[in-house]
Amino acid sequence: MPLVYEILLEIFKYVHVNGNPSSFTALLKLNRAYSDIALSVLWAGLNSLEPLLHLVPDHVIQRRSVDGGWRYTILDVPSTSDLHRFYLYSPLIWAIKLRGPSIAYDIVDGFTNILHHHRHTLSPLFPCLTHLEFSCTHDPLLAFLPNIIHSRLRMLTLPYDNPLLNRVMPCLLRVLPPIQALAYVSTSLDAQDFVKNIHLFPFLHDLTISPTLDASDLQTVMSHPCLQTLTLVISSTLPALHTSQLPKQHLLTQL
């Protein structure tokens, strides 16, 4: 009897995490059914968007291996047919947890061409994405958040106090994803808009924000019925927080 998909998926995940690369490569080449499962595991989580550049034809972006890494040269603007493989694999991505810029600075223009091409479509760039985590304040991908935020997103971590964050809250309020964890540290009025609409995010249980809210806004946040952890980020660029502003609630609060 063939192994059911769920069992195979767990086996492939184990091999991907604990096995050697050659073992996982063998699964990719075994047959079409196993290859599809292996590809779903391979693309499920990314810590950079550079692998997506390898889905674009060589006449658009030239790739060469240099000192164990990759260097890219932009040759042309991609057409719809050039992005066929890009759109074939992008639905496999469930989590993007960036540990630096989403893309190397020498190829930002090339990736921007891809994103600009997608901007004219109504579908999200990564339709199955549930977890998005930024670490770089000036990540070029931030400019395209309206094409990324969609109704399946559950966890969103944004860089602190970036000017582009004013695009985030209108997107969240438009699609109302079932956000469970949100890091949104901004001194803009959009943060106050979020507080006023926090009841529209009933599944939120982990929130990181700036302490620039007044006492009534903090009370609104901490009275959210599902919120378990509230983290207030204090830095030299933000106004000081007086602890007396914090309402007394049975909530784990981190400063």
PyMOL commands that set and color helices and strands:
alter all, ss='L'
color gray80, all
select helices_A, chain A and resi 5-18+21-30+32-43+50-53+81-92+105-118+140-147+163-175+189-196+198-200+215-222+243-245
alter helices_A, ss='H'
color red, helices_A
select strands_A, chain A and resi 45-46+61-66+69-74+95-97+131-133+155-157+181-184+206-209+229-232+252-254
alter strands_A, ss='S'
color yellow, strands_A
deselect
rebuild
show_as cartoon
